[in-house]
Amino acid sequence: MIIHRSGLKAVFTSSAAVLALSVAAAPVAVLAQTQSIPSAAQIYQIRIEAQALDRAVVALSEQAGVVIVAAGVSLENRRSTVLSGAMTAQEALARLLEGTNLTFRRDSNGAYVIVSAADVRAEAVQVGDVLVTARYDPLSRLQKGATDSFTGLDRSLLETPRSASRVSADTIARYGMENVDDLVAAVPGAFTASFFGVPGNLNVRGTLADTYFQGFKRIENRGSFSSNLGAAAYVEVLRGPSSPIYGPGKVGGLLNFVPKSARGANARYADEMGGGFNVTVGSYGRRNAAADLVIPAGDGGFAFYVEREDSDSYYRNIHPKHLNLQATYVGDFGRGWSGEVNLMHFEESGRIQSPGWNRVTQNLIDNGVYITGRDTDLVDLDGSGMIEYGEIDAAFGAWGGTSNIRQIMEYGGKNNPKFALDEGVGTTRLSHRNIMADDADYNNSRTFTAYAGLQKEMANGSVLAFKAFVDDIENQKLNSFGFAADYEARAFEGRVTYSFPTRFGQHISADTIVGAGYRDHTAKQYESFLSGYIALNRRDLSRGSTAGDRIAAPFIKNGVKMWDSRHEMEWDSRSVFAMSDITMFDRFSILAGLRWDDYDVRAINKGETVFGLKDTWVENSNDAVSWSLSARYETPWGVTPYVTFAEPRSLESTQTGGVSVGTVTSNLFISPSELKEVGVKFSVLDGSLFGGAAYYEQFRRQTDIMGNVSGTTSDGFELEANWLATDQLSFNMALTLQETRVDAPGKGKGEYLELRPEQFGLDPALAYGGTFAVNNAGSLAELANGYVVRTMPDTVFSLFGTYTTRPFDLMGAQATAGFTAGATYVSETGGVLKSSLQLPAYTLAKAAAYVKVRDVTVSANIDNLFDETYFTPSAEVYKEVAVMPGLPRMFRINLAYRF
């Protein structure tokens, strides 16, 4: 028998390998030479623990009594998964090599020769068939080898001591996922409240998460544009802060987007031209088309993707349109050098921001009864079709530069008789299609994102990498109930890293990465809301908008837009970081990370309504240290318990990723966070049942643009399991149990909240013409000592099953088919106050089916299969006054062709 050792690098024939082994282990080698070649069909009882791949190959050769050599490839710095059960030697070896870009062949002497997958493809004519047998995993959810996206080091999900998920393009397609809000069906902790109806950033563990592109943080996206999943090869969700390698991320979590590229399924790169197109049509005028193309180029290739949507919507006056263009190059340049370039352009319009339903009462939620009527005291004097600020002042007055249409509790807010509804007052049943969206509204976005990486792999297993990233966004929006904004932001980041393995004797090894980075960020953030010319409840949604409830924002003077807030912000940072994974006896590992960031920030506010310093640049500097420490133990049974502690220090940024004047002057632009997590990963039943469970406690301090400081503390339990029951049947489950609390803000402190008239003791019909609010949530006695974030459900549970047929004959052509079905349960949610709105629990069922004949696939998806009525709570300032009615039963049909 001959086995692979770390020093065995060259290409050997099987006879030469036997000779080499006979020198190192003569008795065993002689036995191997005298035995006949084992049959490829012979079944062995295999038991191999998760460990270094070279050691796993040694164990397989010993248990199966076969010869295994590595031909011109290194098995160092790679990891294997747990392998257990009855199988052939070639089945076992194929599973050990899953996700490694390695494969194997069997030579005439019966030896198994591990080679690069790309080399085997090139030699296919000369060496014959490649013997690779692997499990069929229709959703690509099982353990598939290492990724560096979570820690910065190549580690599998099983070896990552954090709660994390990976969602493949197959899962995205079969579940009918289109944007980040849909990830709740497969990812624990990923429920996202409605951020004005636009699925931008994901919400993880009760707080807004970061979005990353190829390991670099993108600019904040709080409902400016949708996060489209169509161009993703896969997405990864890490719960808790990001790795110190990737930046000082917030506690809560992150979503990492990995674009489609020319990487091959079983090889390093695709070896032939391929691509396809697909067209989707569906309910309420859904129209979408996409195409992709992969072109091999030497040792690498180009990939192109284009997607166009031009749809209507279930909600009236919302007509989402977008164009997504993506181009990537990946390739090897020789002598260990390789590189990658990703370019993505995205533009979107028609996806209007909307808080959903206004005039919300419990009677509306429970029985659909909506209070009708209009307030005619506001008059469009100039016939513009909208109400200008001066026309509002003429009717309601102004004080201190702010409108009297808004009444603040702390300032003795009271009702104005002119706020009363005076025309068409009554009740009706409100259509779920009627939300706060008007023909005058718009939300136009354009983004450009680019990534480039160049790395050199050394003979000793170390890697030197240079990476650069650019993100650029523009967004202009108007909500005719009184809010408008104009955003521009650009971020550049460069990073250099060096990773290297170290071995201390036979039983202790370490994988370490060190590096440095620089990031530069500029942002322009113009908004109109501080002067208070906003009135959500004036519009009677049952009748539609009128000039009396369309508010022209921002204020126009002599044809010039006069914005309440005109923030211009700049910051840059320098960083150094390191992370090391120290493994002892192939079982116990300690993962430690450390990061230092040095910030320079500056900002100015040149707006018309500024509470604080105006028209003056302010500057500040500070540094921050973030750290994380984890320990894990890989048991012999495929179960890996772990514990993690982390204290990241992240930048407290605004809607555009900048730092506001108030945050700069108060020196609160660096926010502390803490994470404590204990969990277990498992890969059992021969790796067919894979997942993890975790309990966490976390804290995060937040500071808003007005300088309000608040903290959130949350704890929860998460469970994710993916079970390949048979080669045709799989099940996927995600469970979240959580509670997020806003820590005691104290009297007169905390977040700004809009309130319903009845919370001021007023009859709603006598007050819907105005707006009522509390400047600081702590001014309400019930909230001063802290409160639960009830917009987040305490329980979310998803269970889905997928069945895929074996190939069968359909009218003389080979075909396959599949079916996916499941449901997501979301527990009760509500507003902020305990006595406030209660949104009932709901269960949304989905079903999908496809038939593939040769290169053509026809698929169908049905969402909300049983047409359940449900509501999603609003985020931010409208938590008490608005809800988004859920979508009804909807279908999509997709036609796809691949070549």
Number of C-alpha atoms within 10 A of each C-alpha: 25 28 25 26 17 12 9 18 15 12 16 16 15 21 12 11 22 25 15 17 18 19 10 11 13 15 12 16 21 15 13 18 16 9 10 10 15 14 10 13 11 12 15 16 12 19 18 24 21 25 20 18 22 20 22 24 25 18 18 23 21 17 15 20 20 19 27 28 28 26 19 15 15 24 24 16 18 17 23 27 29 26 26 18 15 15 17 19 24 23 18 24 25 19 22 26 24 20 21 20 18 23 26 25 20 20 13 11 12 17 23 26 22 24 20 20 20 20 14 21 15 11 12 12 9 8 14 12 14 14 15 17 13 14 15 13 18 19 21 16 23 21 23 18 22 21 15 13 25 27 25 22 22 18 21 22 27 27 23 23 31 28 29 24 21 20 19 18 20 16 17 22 16 23 26 20 19 16 18 21 21 19 22 24 27 27 27 28 33 28 26 29 25 25 25 24 20 22 26 24 26 30 25 25 31 28 23 22 27 27 24 21 20 20 22 25 23 22 25 21 23 18 21 30 27 24 20 18 21 20 23 18 17 20 23 19 28 24 25 30 28 28 28 26 28 21 24 25 23 28 29 28 27 27 27 24 23 20 22 21 29 26 22 17 10 17 19 22 24 23 21 13 15 15 16 16 18 18 18 17 17 18 17 13 13 20 19 18 18 20 18 21 19 25 19 20 18 11 16 23 24 23 24 22 24 20 21 18 19 17 20 20 16 18 19 15 20 23 18 19 18 22 17 19 18 22 21 22 22 25 22 20 14 9 10 12 16 18 18 19 19 24 18 20 16 21 20 22 21 21 28 27 24 24 28 29 26 23 22 21 22 13 12 17 19 11 11 17 17 23 25 22 23 23 25 18 18 20 19 20 13 10 9 10 17 21 24 23 20 15 17 21 17 12 15 19 13 19 9 8 12 17 20 22 25 23 21 20 17 13 9 7 16 16 22 15 13 19 24 23 24 15 11 13 16 12 14 13 13 20 14 19 19 20 25 30 25 21 13 14 22 20 23 20 22 19 19 17 19 20 21 19 19 19 19 19 17 13 10 11 15 18 18 18 19 17 19 19 24 23 21 20 24 20 21 18 20 24 26 27 24 22 22 24 22 18 20 19 24 23 23 18 20 19 20 18 20 18 20 19 18 15 12 9 7 8 11 15 18 19 20 21 23 20 19 18 21 17 19 17 23 21 26 22 23 22 23 25 18 20 23 22 27 25 21 25 25 27 26 27 23 18 13 13 19 17 19 20 28 24 27 24 27 23 20 14 8 6 7 9 11 20 25 25 23 24 23 22 25 22 21 19 19 17 22 21 23 22 25 23 22 20 22 16 11 18 17 16 23 19 21 22 22 21 25 20 23 15 19 16 22 21 26 24 27 19 19 17 21 17 12 9 14 18 13 11 14 18 16 16 15 14 14 18 19 23 21 21 19 21 20 24 20 23 16 13 18 24 21 23 21 23 20 22 21 25 23 30 28 23 21 22 20 20 19 24 24 29 30 29 28 23 24 22 16 10 14 20 28 23 20 22 25 23 22 18 22 21 21 22 27 24 26 18 17 19 22 20 21 24 28 25 22 22 18 22 20 23 22 24 22 21 22 21 15 16 19 17 17 19 19 21 20 22 19 20 21 23 22 24 21 26 22 24 13 14 15 15 19 22 21 22 22 24 24 26 19 21 20 24 17 22 21 18 22 18 15 16 19 27 22 18 20 22 20 26 23 13 15 16 10 14 14 21 21 19 25 30 30 25 25 25 23 21 20 22 25 22 19 17 12 13 23 20 14 20 20 19 22 24 26 28 26 19 21 26 24 23 20 21 18 22 19 21 14 11 13 13 10 12 8 8 10 13 19 17 18 19 19 21 20 20 20 21 18 23 16 18 22 24 24 21 18 13 9 17 23 21 22 16 16 16 20 21 22 23 22 22 20 20 17 19 20 14 12 16 18 17 20 20 23 21 20 20 19 13 15 15 18 18 24 23 30 26 20 17 15 24 25 25 26 30 30 23 21 18 17 19 17 17 20 17 19 17 17 18 17 15 11
